[in-house]
Amino acid sequence: MTYPTQGPNVPYGTPPGYDPRMARAAQLAESARNWLIICGVGWFVGFMWITGPLAWYQANQFARDFETMGLAPPSEVTNLRLLGIVTTIFVAVGMFIAMAVFAAVLVGVFSFGAFAPR
């Protein structure tokens, strides 16, 4: 009894030309794209105070993973890092301005004498 020889599509084993680094790189690039979407939505929804620093952190993690594999990070990672930095700075400046306005209002209220004993 003779058995037929297996063709090019072997049911078991890795396909020819498969590189696990490239598969991991594709997963990381897709995750970076998803984080870009999350950070962009955070701008419009008002959660940029949390999505900005998280995007910055995730971009640094992705860049480190790409460098560990010996690959250059794709543009999604660079864009995510830039968006995270800009968002974090924007939020920090906004909070500083809000605290300054609040302090000025408090100084104005107390200097006006509204709460002074009569």
N, C-alpha and C positions, 0 to 999 in steps of 0.2 A: 504494500500500500504506500503510495507516495502522497506527500502533503504538498499543497501549493506553496510557493515561496511568497513571502510577505512583500507587499508593494511599498511604495514610498511613504504611505501613511501608516506607520507603525502605531498600534493602539496604546502601547506603553512606552514610557521613556520621554525624554525631553525632545521637542522638535529641533531639527537642525537649525543652527544660527540663533538659538535662544540665549540671551545674555541676561542673567538675573539682575545685574546692575541697571540695565536699561529699563527693565520692568519696574524696579523700585524708583528709578528716576521719573518714570511716567506717573507713578502714583504720587510722588512728591509734588510734581508739577500740577497735577490735578488738585491736590490739596491746597496748594498755593493759590490756584484760581478760585477755589471755593472760598478761601479766606479773603481774597480780594472782593468777592461778591458780598460776603458778610460785612466787611468794613465799609463798603460803599452803601449798603443798606443801612448800616449804623449811622451814617451821616444824615440820611433822610428821616430816619425814625427818631433820632435823638439819643441813641445809645453810643455815640462816638466816644464818650468818656471811658467806656469799657472796651469797645472794639478797637480803638486806636492802639493802646498799649499792648493788647493781646495780639494784634496783627504784627506789631513791631517784634514782639517776642517770638511769634511763630515764624516770621521771616528769618530771624537769626537762627532758629532751629533748622529750618529748611536749608539755609545756606551752609550751615555746619554739616548737615547730612550729605549735601552734594559735594562739598570739599572732601569729606571722608571717603566718598566713592571715587574721588579723583576727577570729578566733572565740574565744569563751570555752572553756577546756578543760572537757570533761565531768567528771562525778563520778568516773568510773573513774580519771582522771589524779590527781585530788585524793586519792582513797582510796589509790592506789598510792604517792603521795608520803608520805602519813601512815603507811602500813604500813612503808615503807622507813625512815623516820625512827625509828619506834618499834622496829623490828627492830635497826637499827644501834645505838641507845642500849642496848637490852637486851643485845646481844652485847658491847658495850664494857664495860658494868658487870659482866657475867658474867666477862669476861676479867680485869678488874681484881680481882674477888673471888678468882678462881682463883689469880692471881699473889700476892695477899696471903696466902692460905692456904698456898701453897707456901713463901713466905718465912717464915711463922710456923713451919711444920714444920721447915724448915732451921735456924732459930734454936733451936727446941726440941731438935733432934737434937744440934747442936753444943754447946749449953749443958748438956745432960745429961751429956756426957762420954763418949758412946759411941765417939767417934773420937779420944779423948784418948790420948796415948801412955802406956803403963804403966811 
